[in-house]
Amino acid sequence: MATDQFAFTQYQKNGRADGYKVYPLWDASELPVCLRRLENDGNVEMDSLGFRFEKHDAPLYQEFKDARQMRDQWTQRTGNRQQIFDAAMCEYEREHGHKPAVVKPINYTWFRVCSTLLIVGEIPLTSSALASLGLPFWMQLLLALVIGIVLMTAAHYFGKLLQEGLPFDNHRKVLMIGMCIICPIVAIAGLAYLREAYSSAVQTSVNQANAGLPGVPILSTNPAFVFCTFLFVNLLLYAAVVYLAMQLHDLLRVAFTELEHVKQQLAQAEHRLDLAHGRRKNHAREYHPLAKIIVNQHEALANAYKQANLHVRDITTERQGSSDPQRGEPLSFLRQLDIPIPQRYVDPDNHLDWT
């Protein structure tokens, strides 16, 4: 209801009309009919505002419940990961006799970068050994890549087995560890032999071509040196991946890394819950001034009615014959319109449904 001039004029007219009829009576406590209708209209408008609020509040409430459910899930996961980490810490203390000075999370990105660089570094070493087979260059690179991946995968598995401990009572694991040691060494030694044979053949060809040319030195390399150098570099790369794999599968570090991950996810879930809670609460508070406007508008019209009603009445005579001659207006005028503002607009934290 808009408190325009027409509405004011109409209620002033009604107030004067009732005043000429000496209505309401001076000692009557019940609101006059006109004000009761005004009060009812105000409550209808307040209910309409409530329907509009609930329509817009429903998706915000659902968003809040979803965020709370996600927070609860990550809280449970954090508790589970904390138990796993505590168990891993107790196992470490039992094996070493003391707690670790510091536990660092695993940097999986660093591991992937290092593994990729080691595989890439293996390609030129292996492809040079395969050159003696007379294969096309692209085939050499492809085989070198495959061999590099196979060797690095074996190194990763070997590191995982070592991190789990030497299971002398488990013959299958002992066999796997032995294969992870012997097979790569044989493969790398074979590649080193091919690389040395290829280097010797290239050296012989160059020396034969330059045999009759004055001033051109004769190339000479130690085959054992070439073989050992190639073998050492490949084994070094293999050992590096084994070390990285051992770090990657350290039970204490894995448990700590997973615990830190779920804690980060929990913090993000709590942040999303706070945002959802704040959006819903702020939305409810936006309706408080709208509700006050409804109350103020209807109170203003009620005052217009009362003032016009009193203006045409013989107040002095009515006061003398009343139960309280000191009262300057009818008893019913002392009462405000009963248009309550819902408390969910005033205090949404305690009066909105957060269950």
N, C-alpha and C positions, 0 to 999 in steps of 0.2 A: 504494500500500500504506500503510495507516494503522498507525502504531506504537502500537497500543493494547496494553492489558495482556495480552490473549490472545496477540498476536504475540510479545511479550517472553517470556512464559511458555513458549511453544512452542519458541523458539530456545534458551532456557536449558535446557529439557528435552533438546533435541537435543545441546546442548553437553555436558551431563553424560553422556548416553548414549555419545557418542563418546569422552569422557574416560575412562570406565570401560574402554573398549576400547583405551586408549592410542593414540588416533587424533585428529589426525594425528601421524605420527612426528616426533620432536623436530627432526631435521635435514631433513625433507621440505620442499621449497620450493613445492610445488603446494598451492593452497587445498583445504581439505576439500570434499567433495561438497556439503554443506549450504550453505557459503558461495558455492560456484560457482553453485548454483541461485539464491541470493539476489542475486548479482551479475547473473545473467541477467535476473532479474525487474526489477532496477533499470534495466537498459538497455532493457527492453521498455517500462517506464513513461516513460523519457526519450524513446523513439521516439514513444510516444503523445502526449507533450507537443509533440514536434516536428510531428506531423501537425496538431495543433490550432493551433499557431503558423502553419504554412504556410497553413491555411485562412483565417485572419484576416489574414495578411500579403499574400495575393494581391491584394485590392482596393487596399490601401495601395501596393503595388508598381506597380499599374496607374495609380493616381493620380499617383505620382511620375513615371512615364514620360510620362504626358500633360502634366504640368506642365513637364517638361524639354523635350519636343518644342515646346511653346508658347514656352518661353524661347528655344530655338534659332531658331525662326521670327522672333521679334521681334529677336533679335540680328542675323540676316541682313538684316532690313528696316532696322534702324538703320544697318548698314554701307552699305546702298544709299543711304539718305537722306543719310548723311554725305558720300558721294561727290557727290551732287547739290548739296548745300549748298556744298561746296568748289568745285565748278565754277561755281556762281552767284556765289560770292565772287570767284573769279578773273575772271569776266566783268565784275563791278562794278568791280574794281580796274583792269581794262583800259580800261573806258569813262571812269572818273573820275580815274584816276591815283593813287588812294589807296584804302585800305580804309575802310569805314564806321566811324564812331566807335562806334556801337552799332546793333545789329539787334534790333528788337522783334518779337515774334510778333504775328500778326494776331488781333484780337479779333472773331471771327465773330459773337458774340452782339451786340456793340456795333453792328456793321454791320447786322444784321437789325433791331435796334431803331430805328436811325436811318432805315433805308429805310422801315420801316413808318410812322414818324412823318411822314416826308416825303410818303408817299402819302396818309396821313390829312389832312395839312395842305393837300394839293392839292385835296381834295374840296370844301371850302366855297368856294374860289376858283373852281373850274371850274363847280360847280353854280349859282353866282350868275350866271355868264355864260350858262348854258343856260336860265336862267329866261325869257329873252326869246323862246324858242321856244314857250312856252306848254305845255310838257310837264308831266305830273303830278310832284309833288314826289319820289315814290319813283323815278320814271324819271330825274329830274335827278341824284339821288344815285347811281343805278346807272351812268349814263353818265359821271358825274364819276369814279367809282371805276375804270371801265374805262380812261378817258383817262389817269388818274393812273398806273395800272399800266403802260400802254403807254409813257408818257413816261419813267417811271423805268427800265423795261427798256431802252429806247433809250439812256438816260443810262449805264446799267451797261455796255452793249456798247460805247458810245463811249469810256468810261474804260478798258475793257480794250484796245481798239485803240490808244489813246494810250499806254498803258503798254508795249505791244509795240513802240512806235516808229513813226515816220512812214515807211511803206514806199513811197517815191516810185516804186520800180521795180515795184510791184505795183498795177496799175491797179484791180483789183477792190477792194482794201482802201482805196485812195484814194477810190473811188466810195462805199464804205460810210461812210467818215469824213465825206465831204461830205453824204451823206444824213442822218447823225446830227447834223449841224450845221444844215442848211437845213430839214429837215422839222419838227423840234421848234420852231424859231424861227417858221416859218409857222403851225404849229398854235397855238402860244402867242399869236402876234400876232392870229390869228383869234379866239381866245377873249377876248383883251383888247378887240378891237373889239366883240364881242357884249356883253361886260360894260359897256363904255362906252355902247353904244346902249341897253342896258337901264336903266342909271342915268339917262341923259338922258330916256328915256321916263317913268320914275317921277318924275323931277324936274318935267317938264312937266305931268304929271297933277296933282301936288300943288299946283303953282303955279296951275293953272286952278281947282282946287277952292277955293283960299284967296284968289282974286283979289278978291272983294268983301268980305272980312272985314277990318275995321280992326285994326291992331296986329299982324297976322300977317306976318312977313317973307317976302319972295320968295326961294326957294332958288336959288342960282346956283353952279355948279361948272364948273371948266375941263375940257372933254372931253379935251384933250391930257394933262392931269395924271392923270386917271383911267386913261386908256389906258396911259400910261408907267408908272404905279405898278403896275398889274396885270401888265404885261409884265416889269417889273423883278423883282417878287416871284417870278413863275413861273420866270424864267430863273435866279434865285438858287437856287431849289430844284433845278432841273435841274443847275446847276453843282455843287451840293453832292453830289448822287448821283454825278456824274462823278468828283469828287475821291475819294469813298469807294471807287468801283470801281477807280480807279487804285491806291489803297492796298491794295485786296483782291487785285489781280493783280500786285503787285510781285514779280518772280521771286525776289529775294533773301529777301524777307520770307515768301513762300510756302514756299520751301525750308527756311527756319529754323523756321517754324511746324510744318511736317510733321516735321522732325527732332526738335523738342521733343515732339511728340505721340508718335512712336515711342519716344523715350527714356522717356517716362512709362509707356507700355505695357510696355516692357522692364523697367522697375523693378518694376512690378506683377507681371509674369510671374516675375521672380527672387524676389519676395516669396512668391508662391504656391509656387514650387519649394522655397524654404527651409521653408515650412510643411509641405509634403508630405514632405520629407526628415526634418524633425523628428518628425512624427507616426509615420512608419515606424520611425525609430530608437528613439523612446520606447516604442513597442509592443514592439520586440524586447527592450529592457532590462527591461520588466515581467516577462518570462519568466525572467530570471536568478534572482531569489529563488525562483521556483517550482521551477527545476531544482536549486537548492541544497537545497531542502526534500527532494526525492527522494533526493539523495546523503546528506544527514544522517540521514534516516530509516533508510536501509539500513545506514549505518555504525553507527548505534545498535543495530540488531538484530545486526550482526556482532560488536560489542563484547559484547553480552549473551551470545552463543554462546561467545566466547573466554573470558570471565570464568568462566562456568559450567564450561567444559571444563577450565580450569586448576585450578579449585577442588577437583576430585575426583582430580587426578593427583598422583603422587609427583614433584614438580618437582625435589627435591634429587637423587634417584637418576638421573632422566633427564638432568639437566644434567651430572652427573659422567661419564656415558657418551657425551656428545655431542661433536661436533667443536669446540664453543665453550662451555666450562663457564660462562663469564660471562653468556651469553645467558639471560634469564629467562623466555622463552616459545618455543614452536616457531617454526622459521624461517618457516613459511608465515603465521604470525600478524603478522609484521612488515609484510606487504604489505597495502596498502589495497585496498578493492574498486575495480575498474576500471569506474567509471561516469562517463565524461567529460561535462562540461558543454559543450555546443556553444558555440564561440567567437562565434557570431553573437549570442548573448545577452549576452556580455561586452563585445565590441567590434564593434557593428554597423556602424560606419563602414568597417571594413576587412574584415569577414567576411560581410556581406550582399551579395547580388548587386545592384549598382547599375548594371549595364550596360543 
